């Protein structure tokens, strides 16, 4: 019986490339995002190239009812989700008090609440079947406080802590949890977050393909946390030994607008 993998935020970037990675494993796919046309294009590609089954579900996870609807639609299609990829997420650049509060609450809804709800809906079945797993897409930002992107960085810190806790809870259950923590990546994230206005002394970006391959490989290996890229791994380790005040100042400077 083919494995079924549900990927949120599958219309572009890391989510799209992760869908390709799992399709190459001959896994059937459920693709979730807001952009129906992009999802249908990817679905046609994966069906044609890998001969896998693909279901498209158009959903905006910023809407609180969407996670339950995704779960229900997968069930109505008769699909058992073996792997959940919580990739959907976004951030906003700017001071917390200067940004629209409603939009920042939507970051929490997508990056945290939807991730937790989808996990809560699909995980019990995995545990009962004693197989499967969850791949969360966190960020190197989860290791840092993030002045000028405060809510986004904090949301990824939640994903990091939540993933590690579940990994330990599920030890020996046959179900694995992996948190993929990329640094700067060539996706449309910057356009959404307005980070293309950030000062230009930034780290080189990894490709979405390279990030997805690293995450997919770590998930298949049953690893808890993966930070792709030597520079990103260095940063994740360095912040553990630097004074917290110095880290705050450095990140705030990095995230300053021109």
C-alpha positions as CSV (number, residue, x, y, z in Angstrom):
1,X,0.0,0.0,0.0
2,X,1.4,3.4,-1.0
3,X,2.4,5.9,1.6
4,X,0.3,9.1,1.6
5,X,2.0,12.4,2.4
6,X,0.2,15.6,3.1
7,X,2.2,18.8,2.5
8,X,1.0,22.3,3.5
9,X,2.3,25.3,1.7
10,X,3.0,23.1,-1.3
11,X,2.5,25.6,-4.1
12,X,6.0,27.1,-4.0
13,X,9.4,27.1,-2.4
14,X,10.4,24.4,0.2
15,X,7.0,22.9,0.3
16,X,6.9,22.3,-3.4
17,X,10.4,20.8,-3.4
18,X,9.5,18.5,-0.5
19,X,6.4,17.3,-2.4
20,X,8.8,16.4,-5.3
21,X,11.1,14.5,-2.8
22,X,8.2,12.4,-1.5
23,X,6.8,11.8,-5.0
24,X,10.2,10.5,-6.0
25,X,9.7,7.9,-3.2
26,X,6.5,6.9,-5.0
27,X,4.4,8.3,-2.2
28,X,0.9,9.5,-3.0
29,X,0.4,13.2,-2.2
30,X,-2.2,15.6,-0.7
31,X,-1.2,19.1,-1.6
32,X,-2.5,22.0,0.4
33,X,-2.1,25.8,-0.2
34,X,-4.1,28.8,-1.2
35,X,-3.0,28.9,-4.9
36,X,-5.2,26.4,-6.7
37,X,-3.6,26.9,-10.1
38,X,-0.1,26.3,-8.7
39,X,-1.2,23.2,-6.9
40,X,-2.9,21.8,-10.0
41,X,0.2,22.4,-12.0
42,X,2.4,20.6,-9.5
43,X,-0.1,17.8,-9.2
44,X,0.0,17.2,-13.0
45,X,3.8,17.2,-12.9
46,X,4.0,14.7,-10.1
47,X,1.3,12.4,-11.6
48,X,3.1,12.4,-15.0
49,X,6.6,12.0,-13.8
50,X,6.2,9.6,-10.9
51,X,2.8,7.9,-11.5
52,X,1.5,8.8,-8.1
53,X,-1.9,9.8,-6.9
54,X,-2.3,13.5,-6.0
55,X,-5.2,15.2,-4.3
56,X,-5.3,19.0,-4.3
57,X,-7.0,20.8,-1.4
58,X,-7.2,24.6,-1.6
59,X,-7.1,26.1,1.9
60,X,-6.0,29.2,3.7
61,X,-4.5,28.1,7.0
62,X,-4.8,31.6,8.4
63,X,-8.5,30.8,8.7
64,X,-9.1,28.9,12.0
65,X,-11.6,26.4,10.4
66,X,-9.2,25.4,7.6
67,X,-7.2,22.7,9.5
68,X,-10.3,20.7,10.3
69,X,-11.6,21.1,6.8
70,X,-8.3,19.7,5.4
71,X,-8.6,16.7,7.7
72,X,-12.2,16.1,6.8
73,X,-11.5,16.3,3.0
74,X,-8.7,13.8,3.3
75,X,-11.0,11.5,5.1
76,X,-13.8,11.9,2.6
77,X,-11.3,11.0,-0.1
78,X,-10.6,7.8,1.7
79,X,-7.0,8.7,2.3
80,X,-4.9,7.7,5.3
81,X,-2.2,10.3,6.0
82,X,1.0,8.5,6.9
83,X,3.3,11.6,6.8
84,X,2.3,15.2,7.6
85,X,4.6,17.9,6.4
86,X,3.8,21.2,8.2
87,X,5.5,23.6,5.8
88,X,3.0,26.5,5.5
89,X,4.3,29.6,7.2
90,X,5.1,33.3,6.8
91,X,6.6,36.3,8.5
92,X,6.5,40.0,8.5
93,X,9.4,42.5,8.8
94,X,9.2,45.5,11.0
95,X,8.7,46.6,14.6
96,X,6.0,44.8,16.5
97,X,4.1,47.9,17.4
98,X,4.3,49.2,13.8
99,X,2.9,46.2,12.1
100,X,-0.8,45.3,11.8
101,X,-1.8,43.3,14.8
102,X,-4.3,41.3,12.8
103,X,-1.7,40.2,10.4
104,X,0.7,39.2,13.1
105,X,-2.0,37.1,14.8
106,X,-2.4,35.4,11.4
107,X,1.4,34.5,11.6
108,X,0.6,32.7,14.9
109,X,-2.5,31.1,13.4
110,X,-0.5,29.6,10.4
111,X,2.9,29.0,12.0
112,X,1.7,27.7,15.3
113,X,-2.1,27.0,15.7
114,X,-2.6,25.3,12.3
115,X,0.6,23.3,12.8
116,X,-0.6,22.1,16.2
117,X,-4.1,21.4,15.1
118,X,-3.1,19.4,12.0
119,X,-0.6,17.5,14.2
120,X,-3.4,16.8,16.7
121,X,-5.8,15.6,14.1
122,X,-3.4,13.3,12.2
123,X,-1.0,12.1,14.9
124,X,-3.4,9.7,16.8
125,X,-3.9,7.6,13.7
126,X,-0.2,7.3,13.1
127,X,0.3,6.2,16.7
128,X,-2.5,3.7,16.4
129,X,-0.9,2.3,13.2
130,X,2.6,2.4,14.7
131,X,4.1,4.1,11.6
132,X,4.4,7.4,9.9
133,X,5.7,10.7,11.0
134,X,5.7,14.5,10.9
135,X,8.1,16.8,9.2
136,X,7.9,20.4,10.6
137,X,9.5,23.2,8.7
138,X,10.9,25.5,11.4
139,X,13.8,27.9,10.9
140,X,17.2,28.9,12.3
141,X,15.2,31.8,13.5
142,X,13.8,29.4,16.1
143,X,17.1,29.5,18.0
144,X,17.2,33.3,18.2
145,X,15.2,36.3,19.5
146,X,14.1,38.3,16.4
147,X,13.9,42.1,16.8
148,X,12.1,43.5,13.8
149,X,10.5,40.1,13.1
150,X,9.5,39.3,16.6
151,X,6.4,37.2,16.1
152,X,7.9,35.2,13.3
153,X,11.1,34.3,15.2
154,X,9.0,33.5,18.3
155,X,6.7,31.2,16.3
156,X,9.6,29.2,15.0
157,X,10.9,28.9,18.6
158,X,7.6,27.3,19.4
159,X,7.9,24.9,16.5
160,X,11.4,23.9,17.7
161,X,10.3,23.2,21.3
162,X,7.1,21.5,20.2
163,X,9.0,19.2,17.8
164,X,11.6,18.2,20.2
165,X,9.1,17.4,22.9
166,X,7.0,15.3,20.6
167,X,10.1,13.5,19.4
168,X,10.8,12.4,23.0
169,X,7.1,11.5,23.7
170,X,7.0,9.3,20.6
171,X,10.2,7.5,21.1
172,X,9.7,3.8,20.4
173,X,6.2,4.3,19.0
174,X,7.2,3.8,15.3
175,X,6.3,7.5,14.6
176,X,9.0,10.0,14.0
177,X,9.1,13.8,14.3
178,X,11.7,16.0,12.5
179,X,12.1,19.7,12.6
180,X,13.8,21.2,9.5
181,X,15.5,24.5,10.4
182,X,16.7,26.3,7.2
183,X,18.4,29.7,7.2
184,X,17.9,32.2,4.3
185,X,16.4,30.3,1.4
186,X,15.6,31.2,-2.2
187,X,11.8,31.3,-2.0
188,X,9.1,34.0,-2.2
189,X,9.2,34.3,1.7
190,X,11.1,37.6,1.4
191,X,8.4,39.1,-0.8
192,X,5.8,38.3,1.8
193,X,7.9,39.3,4.8
194,X,9.4,42.4,3.1
195,X,12.8,41.1,4.0
196,X,14.0,42.2,0.6
197,X,14.3,45.7,2.2
198,X,16.7,44.4,4.8
199,X,20.3,45.6,4.9
200,X,22.3,43.8,2.3
201,X,25.1,42.3,4.4
202,X,23.1,39.0,4.5
203,X,24.2,35.4,4.4
204,X,24.1,33.7,1.0
205,X,20.8,31.9,0.4
206,X,20.5,28.1,0.0
207,X,18.2,26.8,-2.8
208,X,14.8,25.4,-1.9
209,X,15.9,22.2,-3.5
210,X,18.9,21.8,-1.3
211,X,16.9,22.6,1.9
212,X,14.1,20.1,0.9
213,X,16.6,17.3,0.2
214,X,18.2,17.8,3.6
215,X,14.9,17.8,5.3
216,X,13.6,14.8,3.5
217,X,16.8,12.8,4.2
218,X,16.8,13.7,7.9
219,X,13.1,12.7,8.1
220,X,13.8,9.3,6.5
221,X,16.7,8.9,8.9
222,X,14.4,9.6,11.9
223,X,16.5,12.6,13.1
224,X,14.9,15.1,15.5
225,X,16.5,18.4,14.2
226,X,18.3,19.2,11.0
227,X,19.9,22.6,10.2
228,X,21.0,22.5,6.5
229,X,24.1,24.4,5.5
230,X,27.4,24.8,7.3
231,X,26.9,28.5,7.9
232,X,23.4,28.0,9.3
233,X,24.6,25.2,11.6
234,X,27.4,27.4,12.8
235,X,25.0,30.2,13.7
236,X,22.7,27.7,15.5
237,X,25.7,26.5,17.6
238,X,27.2,29.9,18.1
239,X,24.1,31.4,19.7
240,X,24.3,28.8,22.5
241,X,27.5,30.3,23.8
242,X,27.2,34.0,23.1
243,X,25.7,36.3,25.6
244,X,21.9,36.7,25.0
245,X,22.2,40.5,24.9
246,X,24.8,40.3,22.2
247,X,22.6,38.0,20.1
248,X,19.6,40.3,20.4
249,X,21.6,43.3,19.2
250,X,23.2,41.4,16.3
251,X,19.8,40.0,15.1
252,X,18.2,43.4,15.5
253,X,20.9,45.0,13.4
254,X,20.7,42.2,10.8
255,X,16.9,42.8,10.5
256,X,17.1,46.6,10.2
257,X,15.6,48.2,7.2
258,X,17.7,50.3,4.9
